[in-house]
Amino acid sequence: MKKITFIIGIIILCVACSSSKMTTSKWLADDFNNQPTDKVLIYASTPDIVLQKEFENETAQVLSDLDITTFKMHDTFPDVTYKEERTQEEIAAFLKHCKEKQINKILFASKKSQTVDTVMSKSLHNYMNDLHALSIEGYDDDLEYETDQVTTYVIEAAVYDINKTSKDAPVATTSITAMNPKSLDHIKTRLLKSIKQIFKK
């Protein structure tokens, strides 16, 4: 009886737990911390102009607190608007303008993916009706289970060194994977914190 009560208690606890989850990953090139970061251009790649300005302003403040000179895309290059794809000629011209302003790094922030999955709920109904019987045999496809929609966002910030573009690879990245976030502000706050950790010497 005690064992049954214990198992039901675990089930209720699982039901009560929030399905919201957020993880952070980071990667730095071996010599990143030895590289100068005097001037950084911040570019939030999004068609939402309000969101772009908001994120670039907040990121600029974070980096300025670390004594890094920042440029914001919407201020420095107002004519460069959001595009899903740019030609190599456009990219080369953009990098030339950056070098003229003595910018040595560019921080790009973008949404890498957004997926929606249907998963079985961690509900008492499902547990009491067996998600799948503990058997190597098949299971009954006719059983009906309660389901939830899980939305997963992956937001990434990548740092490029203009003087190393021949490798066409970032020198540092950080990404936030968020499942059913309480708000997009939570993702932004976590990303800004991780960006600060990347540049903090």
HELIX and SHEET records of a PDB file:
HELIX    1   1 LYS A    2  ALA A   16  1                                  15    
HELIX    2   2 PHE A   32  ASN A   34  5                                   3    
HELIX    3   3 ILE A   49  SER A   64  1                                  16    
HELIX    4   4 MET A   73  THR A   76  1                                   4    
HELIX    5   5 GLN A   88  GLU A  100  1                                  13    
HELIX    6   6 LEU A  124  MET A  128  1                                   5    
HELIX    7   7 ILE A  162  LYS A  167  5                                   6    
HELIX    8   8 LEU A  184  PHE A  199  1                                  16    
SHEET    1   A 6 LYS A  21  LEU A  28  0                                        
SHEET    2   A 6 ALA A 172  MET A 179 -1                                        
SHEET    3   A 6 THR A 147  ASP A 161 -1                                        
SHEET    4   A 6 LYS A 105  MET A 120 -1                                        
SHEET    5   A 6 LYS A  39  ALA A  44  1                                        
SHEET    6   A 6 THR A  69  LYS A  72  1                                        
END                                                                             
